[in-house]
Amino acid sequence: MGTSPRKARLRRLHAVVAGLVAVIAVLLVSMLLPRDEGPNRTAAQPEPTESGQAKSEQAGPLDSLAHREPGDPQALGRVDAPVVMVTYEDFRCPFCAKYARTVAPELKKRYVATGVLRIEWRDFPAFGPKSVRAAEAGQAAARQGKFWRFHDVVYANTPSRSKPDLPVSKLIDYAEQAGITDIERFRSDMANADVERAVRADSQEGNRIGVTATPTFVVNGDPIMGAQPLEAFVSAIETAREEAR
C-alpha cells in the first residue's frame, strides 16, 4: 500500500525541522566554546614565584608601597636597600609577636645589617579600639625615637595564643621599659590628632591593597601572608634581591 501525499509531506517537514535543530545546536556550541588564547596558555593564571607563592595581579600597585623616608623612626635599614619589606601588624596579634620573636631577628642579622633589606612598619589595628590604642602608643614611642625598643618589649610580653588587653597603664609600663623618659609627652602624643591620622592612614592603606589579617608582609611587591617560617622570607628576599640587580 503506497504512502499518502499527506504522510509524505509530514515526513519531509520532520526532516527539515531536524536539520534546522542540528544546525542551531552546532552554532550554539561554537559560540559557547572559549576562543583559543594560544598554545599552553590559560587566562588569569598567576605566575608562581620561586617560594611557591603566586604573584598577585596586585603586584604592580604593591611595588609602590615603600616610603623610603630618611629618618623614618618606624623603619629599619638603608633607604636605598634593594629590597623593602612592608609589614602590616597589630601589637595585640600573637602571630605578629611570634614573627617578631622568631623570624625578625634573623632577618635583621642576615639582611638589614648587610644593607640588603629595609623593613617598614605599618599599623593595622585589626582587633578593635584596644588595638588602635596600642598602635597610637607605638606612634607616640616613635616620636621619642624609641619605636623599635617599644615594639620589642610589647611583643616579648605577648601571650603565644591570646590577645593582650594592653590598657594604658600597661602601655606606659612598656614605654618605661623601652627607655622612654618623658612619660607625660608619651601620654599626650597617644591622644594627638596627628598620631590618630597616621594610624588611620596606615590602616586605610592596608584595606586598599586587600590586607585582611595580621601579620601581612609585602616584599618588593610580592605578598607573604601570616607568620610563615624563616625559609619563606629568605626565599622571597633572595628572589627580590636577584630581580633588583
Secondary structure as a PSIPRED ss2 file (coil, helix, strand):
# PSIPRED VFORMAT (PSIPRED V4.0)

   1 M C   1.000  0.000  0.000
   2 G C   1.000  0.000  0.000
   3 T C   1.000  0.000  0.000
   4 S C   1.000  0.000  0.000
   5 P H   0.000  1.000  0.000
   6 R H   0.000  1.000  0.000
   7 K H   0.000  1.000  0.000
   8 A H   0.000  1.000  0.000
   9 R H   0.000  1.000  0.000
  10 L H   0.000  1.000  0.000
  11 R H   0.000  1.000  0.000
  12 R H   0.000  1.000  0.000
  13 L H   0.000  1.000  0.000
  14 H H   0.000  1.000  0.000
  15 A H   0.000  1.000  0.000
  16 V H   0.000  1.000  0.000
  17 V H   0.000  1.000  0.000
  18 A H   0.000  1.000  0.000
  19 G H   0.000  1.000  0.000
  20 L H   0.000  1.000  0.000
  21 V H   0.000  1.000  0.000
  22 A H   0.000  1.000  0.000
  23 V H   0.000  1.000  0.000
  24 I H   0.000  1.000  0.000
  25 A H   0.000  1.000  0.000
  26 V H   0.000  1.000  0.000
  27 L H   0.000  1.000  0.000
  28 L H   0.000  1.000  0.000
  29 V H   0.000  1.000  0.000
  30 S H   0.000  1.000  0.000
  31 M H   0.000  1.000  0.000
  32 L H   0.000  1.000  0.000
  33 L C   1.000  0.000  0.000
  34 P C   1.000  0.000  0.000
  35 R C   1.000  0.000  0.000
  36 D C   1.000  0.000  0.000
  37 E C   1.000  0.000  0.000
  38 G C   1.000  0.000  0.000
  39 P C   1.000  0.000  0.000
  40 N C   1.000  0.000  0.000
  41 R C   1.000  0.000  0.000
  42 T C   1.000  0.000  0.000
  43 A C   1.000  0.000  0.000
  44 A C   1.000  0.000  0.000
  45 Q C   1.000  0.000  0.000
  46 P C   1.000  0.000  0.000
  47 E C   1.000  0.000  0.000
  48 P E   0.000  0.000  1.000
  49 T C   1.000  0.000  0.000
  50 E C   1.000  0.000  0.000
  51 S C   1.000  0.000  0.000
  52 G C   1.000  0.000  0.000
  53 Q C   1.000  0.000  0.000
  54 A E   0.000  0.000  1.000
  55 K C   1.000  0.000  0.000
  56 S C   1.000  0.000  0.000
  57 E C   1.000  0.000  0.000
  58 Q C   1.000  0.000  0.000
  59 A H   0.000  1.000  0.000
  60 G H   0.000  1.000  0.000
  61 P H   0.000  1.000  0.000
  62 L H   0.000  1.000  0.000
  63 D C   1.000  0.000  0.000
  64 S C   1.000  0.000  0.000
  65 L C   1.000  0.000  0.000
  66 A C   1.000  0.000  0.000
  67 H C   1.000  0.000  0.000
  68 R C   1.000  0.000  0.000
  69 E C   1.000  0.000  0.000
  70 P C   1.000  0.000  0.000
  71 G C   1.000  0.000  0.000
  72 D C   1.000  0.000  0.000
  73 P C   1.000  0.000  0.000
  74 Q C   1.000  0.000  0.000
  75 A E   0.000  0.000  1.000
  76 L E   0.000  0.000  1.000
  77 G C   1.000  0.000  0.000
  78 R C   1.000  0.000  0.000
  79 V C   1.000  0.000  0.000
  80 D C   1.000  0.000  0.000
  81 A C   1.000  0.000  0.000
  82 P C   1.000  0.000  0.000
  83 V E   0.000  0.000  1.000
  84 V E   0.000  0.000  1.000
  85 M E   0.000  0.000  1.000
  86 V E   0.000  0.000  1.000
  87 T E   0.000  0.000  1.000
  88 Y E   0.000  0.000  1.000
  89 E E   0.000  0.000  1.000
  90 D C   1.000  0.000  0.000
  91 F C   1.000  0.000  0.000
  92 R C   1.000  0.000  0.000
  93 C C   1.000  0.000  0.000
  94 P H   0.000  1.000  0.000
  95 F H   0.000  1.000  0.000
  96 C H   0.000  1.000  0.000
  97 A H   0.000  1.000  0.000
  98 K H   0.000  1.000  0.000
  99 Y H   0.000  1.000  0.000
 100 A H   0.000  1.000  0.000
 101 R H   0.000  1.000  0.000
 102 T H   0.000  1.000  0.000
 103 V C   1.000  0.000  0.000
 104 A H   0.000  1.000  0.000
 105 P H   0.000  1.000  0.000
 106 E H   0.000  1.000  0.000
 107 L H   0.000  1.000  0.000
 108 K H   0.000  1.000  0.000
 109 K H   0.000  1.000  0.000
 110 R H   0.000  1.000  0.000
 111 Y H   0.000  1.000  0.000
 112 V H   0.000  1.000  0.000
 113 A C   1.000  0.000  0.000
 114 T C   1.000  0.000  0.000
 115 G C   1.000  0.000  0.000
 116 V C   1.000  0.000  0.000
 117 L E   0.000  0.000  1.000
 118 R E   0.000  0.000  1.000
 119 I E   0.000  0.000  1.000
 120 E E   0.000  0.000  1.000
 121 W E   0.000  0.000  1.000
 122 R E   0.000  0.000  1.000
 123 D E   0.000  0.000  1.000
 124 F C   1.000  0.000  0.000
 125 P C   1.000  0.000  0.000
 126 A C   1.000  0.000  0.000
 127 F C   1.000  0.000  0.000
 128 G C   1.000  0.000  0.000
 129 P H   0.000  1.000  0.000
 130 K H   0.000  1.000  0.000
 131 S H   0.000  1.000  0.000
 132 V H   0.000  1.000  0.000
 133 R H   0.000  1.000  0.000
 134 A H   0.000  1.000  0.000
 135 A H   0.000  1.000  0.000
 136 E H   0.000  1.000  0.000
 137 A H   0.000  1.000  0.000
 138 G H   0.000  1.000  0.000
 139 Q H   0.000  1.000  0.000
 140 A H   0.000  1.000  0.000
 141 A H   0.000  1.000  0.000
 142 A H   0.000  1.000  0.000
 143 R H   0.000  1.000  0.000
 144 Q C   1.000  0.000  0.000
 145 G C   1.000  0.000  0.000
 146 K C   1.000  0.000  0.000
 147 F H   0.000  1.000  0.000
 148 W H   0.000  1.000  0.000
 149 R H   0.000  1.000  0.000
 150 F H   0.000  1.000  0.000
 151 H H   0.000  1.000  0.000
 152 D H   0.000  1.000  0.000
 153 V H   0.000  1.000  0.000
 154 V H   0.000  1.000  0.000
 155 Y H   0.000  1.000  0.000
 156 A H   0.000  1.000  0.000
 157 N C   1.000  0.000  0.000
 158 T C   1.000  0.000  0.000
 159 P C   1.000  0.000  0.000
 160 S C   1.000  0.000  0.000
 161 R C   1.000  0.000  0.000
 162 S C   1.000  0.000  0.000
 163 K C   1.000  0.000  0.000
 164 P C   1.000  0.000  0.000
 165 D C   1.000  0.000  0.000
 166 L C   1.000  0.000  0.000
 167 P C   1.000  0.000  0.000
 168 V H   0.000  1.000  0.000
 169 S H   0.000  1.000  0.000
 170 K H   0.000  1.000  0.000
 171 L H   0.000  1.000  0.000
 172 I H   0.000  1.000  0.000
 173 D H   0.000  1.000  0.000
 174 Y H   0.000  1.000  0.000
 175 A H   0.000  1.000  0.000
 176 E H   0.000  1.000  0.000
 177 Q H   0.000  1.000  0.000
 178 A C   1.000  0.000  0.000
 179 G C   1.000  0.000  0.000
 180 I C   1.000  0.000  0.000
 181 T C   1.000  0.000  0.000
 182 D C   1.000  0.000  0.000
 183 I H   0.000  1.000  0.000
 184 E H   0.000  1.000  0.000
 185 R H   0.000  1.000  0.000
 186 F H   0.000  1.000  0.000
 187 R H   0.000  1.000  0.000
 188 S H   0.000  1.000  0.000
 189 D H   0.000  1.000  0.000
 190 M H   0.000  1.000  0.000
 191 A C   1.000  0.000  0.000
 192 N C   1.000  0.000  0.000
 193 A H   0.000  1.000  0.000
 194 D H   0.000  1.000  0.000
 195 V H   0.000  1.000  0.000
 196 E H   0.000  1.000  0.000
 197 R H   0.000  1.000  0.000
 198 A H   0.000  1.000  0.000
 199 V H   0.000  1.000  0.000
 200 R H   0.000  1.000  0.000
 201 A H   0.000  1.000  0.000
 202 D H   0.000  1.000  0.000
 203 S H   0.000  1.000  0.000
 204 Q H   0.000  1.000  0.000
 205 E H   0.000  1.000  0.000
 206 G H   0.000  1.000  0.000
 207 N H   0.000  1.000  0.000
 208 R H   0.000  1.000  0.000
 209 I H   0.000  1.000  0.000
 210 G C   1.000  0.000  0.000
 211 V C   1.000  0.000  0.000
 212 T C   1.000  0.000  0.000
 213 A C   1.000  0.000  0.000
 214 T C   1.000  0.000  0.000
 215 P C   1.000  0.000  0.000
 216 T E   0.000  0.000  1.000
 217 F E   0.000  0.000  1.000
 218 V E   0.000  0.000  1.000
 219 V E   0.000  0.000  1.000
 220 N C   1.000  0.000  0.000
 221 G C   1.000  0.000  0.000
 222 D E   0.000  0.000  1.000
 223 P E   0.000  0.000  1.000
 224 I E   0.000  0.000  1.000
 225 M E   0.000  0.000  1.000
 226 G C   1.000  0.000  0.000
 227 A C   1.000  0.000  0.000
 228 Q C   1.000  0.000  0.000
 229 P C   1.000  0.000  0.000
 230 L H   0.000  1.000  0.000
 231 E H   0.000  1.000  0.000
 232 A H   0.000  1.000  0.000
 233 F H   0.000  1.000  0.000
 234 V H   0.000  1.000  0.000
 235 S H   0.000  1.000  0.000
 236 A H   0.000  1.000  0.000
 237 I H   0.000  1.000  0.000
 238 E H   0.000  1.000  0.000
 239 T H   0.000  1.000  0.000
 240 A H   0.000  1.000  0.000
 241 R H   0.000  1.000  0.000
 242 E H   0.000  1.000  0.000
 243 E H   0.000  1.000  0.000
 244 A H   0.000  1.000  0.000
 245 R C   1.000  0.000  0.000
